[in-house]
C-alpha cells in the first residue's frame, strides 16, 4: 500500500485516529491506507492496488474490508468499506471492533453461500483468496444455504477457462482487461444474485477479441478464470512408449519457478528445473533460448533488410502471441509492421520436427514437443493453423510455469534439494541475448546486439544497451549504429501498446523498431507465472535475475551461438533466406473486433 500513499504526499495533512492511535495522513488517503501506517491489518478481496502499472480496483463490492467509524457526538457509529472511504479531519475508525469483525464474517459467508463447495478439486485450491479468507476468519459453517448460480463452464478457447459459478463479482479482471490492457472484453453481466463478469452478451471466450494475455487470470482471486489445464496430456505422452517426448523451457520460467517452492523471488533455478524435467522422463530437455537466438538471427536480418531496402518501418518484434492477436483485432491497418518471424518456441518446435528429427532418425509424427511457458496465450498460439507445417503441429502441448510446479509436486520431487543439470544439445545451447527475452526491452536489445555488429562490421565495445532497459510501461530510446541512429519504441502492457500503436498510425511518432510485450513488465509477469498477488517487487526481482543470468553467460550475442551457426550451415542456409523463410516465418490476418 506504500505505493498508493505516495500519490497523496503533496496533499494537506489530516488528523485522524485509527484504533485510538493519533495519526496524520495526507488528504485523499483511504482508511485502508491509513490503517497500514499503524500496523492494523484489514482483510480485502475485491480491492487490488497495482501501483506500478497504475491500476486500482475500487469497486467496494465484497464488503470484506468494513471498519467502524466512531460518532461520539450522536452516539451512532456506522460501518464503511475502508478501501474507498477517504479520511476526514477528526475521523475515528476502529478496524477490529466486534461490529467490524461480524460484518466481515457475514460478507464472506454470503459469498460462500453462492459458491461451489468443490475446494478439493478446484484449480485454485490452496491458492484461492476467498478460501484463505474463510480460513483466516475461521468460518466453519454457512448460515444461509439455498439456490446458487448454475452456469456451464466456458471451455471454448484453447487458453482460458471461464467458470461463472466461481465469480464473486469483485471485477478485478474487468479493471485489468479494460483499464490496463484496454482490450474491452470483460464486463458485468446480469444483476443481483446471478451477476458475473464475462464477455458481452456472455458470448464464448473464443468468439470474443480476447488476446489470452492471462492478466485477468493473474488477478482473479478465485477460479472464475483459469488457464486450460494440459498437465494430464503431458503425463499421457510421457507414458506412451511410442512417443519421443522433448521439452523446452522459456527464459522467464527459470526466474519464477522457485516461487512455487518458497524460494526467494528472483532465484534462478535453471539447473534444478532441468534435473526435475529429466527425472520426469522426458527424452530430451532443451531451452527455448535456442529458439530465441534463432529468432534474433531472423529478426535482425529482417530489420537490416527493411532499413537498407526502405521497406515498412518500424519493424515490430513478434514474439508475444497476445499482442499479435491484439494488433489483428484492434489495429489491422498496421499488419505490415510486425516482423514475420514466428515466436521462439514455435521456431524451436519447427526445428524439432525437421532438423532434429532428421538428425536423429525419428519420425516427426512420433515426436511430442512440450513447451513450458510463462504465458497462457502460448496455448492458443500453438493451435493457430498458420503455425503448422504439413500435418505436424510445431508445438503439441503448452504448460505454464504454474503447471510445471504442479507436475514437480505431483511427481514427489524435492525440488529444493535437486542438483543442477545442463540442457541437452544441440537445441539447448543459448546465449545471454536469448535470456533477456524474458523481460520488457529484452527482445529489442538482443536484436540490436546482433544488428549493430552486422551493420557496422565491428564488435560491440559495450554489450548492454541500458537505455532500452527499465520497468516503465512506455518508453523510447535512440541507439547509434554506425552512422545511423535507430529510434526505438518499447511498450509493455497492452494499454501502453495501444498508445504506441495509435501514435504510429496517426503519424505522430516515427520509429525504426518497436517492441511490444502484452504483460506489464514482460514475460516475467506473464499470465502463467506463479501468482504475484499484486506485489510488483516480485516482478522487479525476476527482471534483475534475468539480467544477472545474461551477464553470467560466456556468449552474449545470438549470432555467436555455435549451435545456431551449425544449424544454418547444415540445414537452413542463409538467415532470412528461402529455407529459413519457409520454416521460420509466418503471416498475420485481420480479425473481427468483438
Rosetta blueprint (number, residue, H / E / L):
1 X L
2 X H
3 X H
4 X H
5 X H
6 X H
7 X L
8 X L
9 X L
10 X L
11 X L
12 X L
13 X E
14 X E
15 X E
16 X E
17 X E
18 X E
19 X L
20 X L
21 X E
22 X E
23 X E
24 X E
25 X E
26 X E
27 X L
28 X L
29 X L
30 X E
31 X H
32 X H
33 X H
34 X H
35 X H
36 X H
37 X H
38 X L
39 X L
40 X L
41 X L
42 X L
43 X L
44 X L
45 X L
46 X L
47 X L
48 X E
49 X E
50 X E
51 X H
52 X H
53 X H
54 X L
55 X E
56 X E
57 X E
58 X L
59 X L
60 X L
61 X L
62 X L
63 X L
64 X L
65 X L
66 X E
67 X E
68 X E
69 X E
70 X L
71 X L
72 X L
73 X L
74 X L
75 X L
76 X L
77 X L
78 X E
79 X E
80 X E
81 X E
82 X L
83 X L
84 X L
85 X L
86 X E
87 X L
88 X L
89 X L
90 X L
91 X L
92 X E
93 X E
94 X E
95 X L
96 X L
97 X L
98 X H
99 X H
100 X H
101 X H
102 X H
103 X H
104 X H
105 X H
106 X H
107 X H
108 X H
109 X H
110 X H
111 X H
112 X H
113 X H
114 X L
115 X L
116 X L
117 X L
118 X L
119 X H
120 X H
121 X H
122 X L
123 X L
124 X L
125 X L
126 X L
127 X L
128 X L
129 X H
130 X H
131 X H
132 X H
133 X H
134 X H
135 X H
136 X H
137 X L
138 X L
139 X L
140 X L
141 X L
142 X L
143 X L
144 X L
145 X L
146 X L
147 X L
148 X L
149 X L
150 X L
151 X L
152 X L
153 X L
154 X E
155 X L
156 X L
157 X L
158 X L
159 X L
160 X E
161 X E
162 X E
163 X L
164 X H
165 X H
166 X H
167 X L
168 X L
169 X L
170 X L
171 X L
172 X H
173 X H
174 X H
175 X H
176 X H
177 X H
178 X H
179 X H
180 X H
181 X L
182 X L
183 X L
184 X L
185 X L
186 X E
187 X E
188 X E
189 X E
190 X L
191 X L
192 X H
193 X H
194 X H
195 X L
196 X E
197 X E
198 X E
199 X E
200 X H
201 X H
202 X H
203 X L
204 X L
205 X H
206 X H
207 X H
208 X L
209 X L
210 X L
211 X L
212 X L
213 X L
214 X L
215 X H
216 X H
217 X H
218 X H
219 X H
220 X L
221 X L
222 X L
223 X L
224 X L
225 X E
226 X E
227 X E
228 X L
229 X L
230 X L
231 X H
232 X H
233 X H
234 X H
235 X H
236 X H
237 X H
238 X H
239 X L
240 X L
241 X L
242 X L
243 X L
244 X E
245 X E
246 X E
247 X E
248 X E
249 X E
250 X L
251 X L
252 X L
253 X H
254 X H
255 X H
256 X L
257 X H
258 X H
259 X H
260 X H
261 X H
262 X L
263 X L
264 X L
265 X L
266 X L
267 X L
268 X L
269 X L
270 X H
271 X H
272 X H
273 X H
274 X H
275 X H
276 X H
277 X H
278 X H
279 X H
280 X H
281 X L
282 X L
283 X L
284 X E
285 X E
286 X E
287 X E
288 X H
289 X H
290 X H
291 X H
292 X H
293 X H
294 X H
295 X H
296 X H
297 X H
298 X H
299 X H
300 X H
301 X H
302 X H
303 X H
304 X H
305 X H
306 X H
307 X H
308 X H
309 X L
310 X L
311 X L
312 X L
313 X L
314 X L
315 X E
316 X E
317 X L
318 X L
319 X L
320 X L
321 X H
322 X H
323 X H
324 X H
325 X H
326 X H
327 X H
328 X H
329 X H
330 X H
331 X L
332 X H
333 X H
334 X H
335 X L
336 X L
337 X L
338 X E
339 X L
340 X L
341 X E
342 X L
343 X L
344 X H
345 X H
346 X H
347 X H
348 X H
349 X H
350 X H
351 X H
352 X H
353 X H
354 X H
355 X H
356 X H
357 X H
358 X H
359 X H
360 X H
361 X L
362 X L
363 X L
364 X H
365 X H
366 X H
367 X E
368 X E
369 X E
370 X E
371 X E
372 X E
373 X E
374 X L
375 X L
376 X L
377 X H
378 X H
379 X H
380 X H
381 X H
382 X L
383 X L
384 X L
385 X H
386 X H
387 X H
388 X E
389 X E
390 X L
391 X L
392 X E
393 X E
394 X L
395 X L
396 X L
397 X E
398 X E
399 X E
400 X E
401 X H
402 X H
403 X H
404 X H
405 X H
406 X H
407 X H
408 X H
409 X H
410 X H
411 X L
412 X L
413 X L
414 X L
415 X H
416 X H
417 X H
418 X L
419 X L
420 X L
421 X L
422 X L
423 X L
424 X L
425 X L
426 X L
427 X L
428 X L
429 X L
430 X L
431 X L
432 X H
433 X H
434 X H
435 X H
436 X H
437 X H
438 X H
439 X L
440 X L
441 X L
442 X H
443 X H
444 X H
445 X H
446 X H
447 X H
448 X H
449 X H
450 X H
451 X H
452 X H
453 X H
454 X H
455 X H
456 X H
457 X L
458 X L
459 X L
460 X L
461 X L
462 X L
463 X L
464 X L
465 X L
466 X H
467 X H
468 X H
469 X L
470 X L
471 X L
472 X L
473 X L
474 X E
475 X E
476 X E
477 X E
478 X E
479 X E
480 X E
481 X E
482 X L
483 X L
484 X E
485 X E
486 X E
487 X E
488 X E
489 X E
490 X E
491 X E
492 X E
493 X L
494 X H
495 X H
496 X H
497 X H
498 X H
499 X H
500 X H
501 X H
502 X H
503 X H
504 X H
505 X H
506 X L
507 X L
508 X L
509 X L
510 X L
511 X L
512 X L
513 X E
514 X E
515 X E
516 X E
517 X E
518 X L
519 X L
520 X L
521 X L
522 X L
523 X H
524 X H
525 X H
526 X L
527 X L
528 X L
529 X L
530 X L
531 X L
532 X L
533 X L
534 X L
535 X L
536 X H
537 X H
538 X H
539 X H
540 X H
541 X H
542 X H
543 X H
544 X H
545 X H
546 X H
547 X H
548 X H
549 X H
550 X H
551 X H
552 X L
553 X L
554 X L
555 X L
556 X L
557 X L
558 X H
559 X H
560 X H
561 X L
562 X H
563 X H
564 X H
565 X H
566 X H
567 X H
568 X H
569 X H
570 X H
571 X H
572 X H
573 X L
574 X L
575 X L
576 X L
577 X L
578 X H
579 X H
580 X H
581 X H
582 X H
583 X H
584 X H
585 X E
586 X L
587 X L
588 X L
589 X L
590 X L
591 X L
592 X L
593 X L
594 X L
